[in-house]
Amino acid sequence: MEGGLTDRDEKRARRRARVEAASSGGPQATRRALARAGDARAILFVEGISDQLALYALAERHGRDLDAEAVAVVPIGGAQAIGRFLDLFGPRGLNVGLAGLCDAAEERDFQRALERAGLGADLTRADMERLGFYVCVADLEDELIRALGADAVEQVLDAQGDLGSFRTFQKQPAWRGRATEAQLRRFMGSSAGKARYAPLFVHALDLARVPRPLDGVLAHV
């Protein structure tokens, strides 16, 4: 009918309604990301906003515009939520392209959720990677600090006016004498610190030294 909705329009509207329903009551960052996921051709799931910002920064460095490519990077607010998002977007749901990134401590949560979603059985880490799901060892901050090296990380801190605070932190009895990399990781430990520095570290990276999980998951989408 002229002026009416086409079947395609109706399908898109139903899909958006399902995505909106799934986002209700979730973290604000998740709701914002899902608002852009209604028409996405691929969804990349991450645990938190620092991972999201790091991947957008890496895409930018590779000359990619994920929004223009209809790729949504969705911070799910913790690994325990991955199952319901795989149910929604996976082969038994909306069946869009999927990828994901998690910390080593949450690998088992992602593995079980992928298996329950019908994406394999007895999945190894290599199997997960073939599906587009990569594991950071031990976490995103650890991967980035190791890739940059302590000296380069300190240069980023210095440029942001935080090197003095870090030097004070290093003198704390609990951290005095520990490896600089371990001190840096702990110094970045707060959510605010991670979100602030993750994209800065990505922009400071030599692209030949990007951590494998970040390169792999972005290449999958």
Protein Blocks (a to p, Z undefined) as FASTA:
>chain_A
ZZiacfklmmmmmmmmmmmmmmgopafklmmmmmmmmmpcbdcddfblmlmmmmmmmmmm
nopafklnopacddehiaklmmmmmmmmmmklnopaddddddfklmmmmmmmmmmnopag
hiafklmmmnopacddfblmlmmmmmnopmlmmmmmmmnopmmmmmmmmmpmklgoiafk
lmmmmmmmpmklmmmmmmmmmmmpcfklgcfklmmmmmmZZ
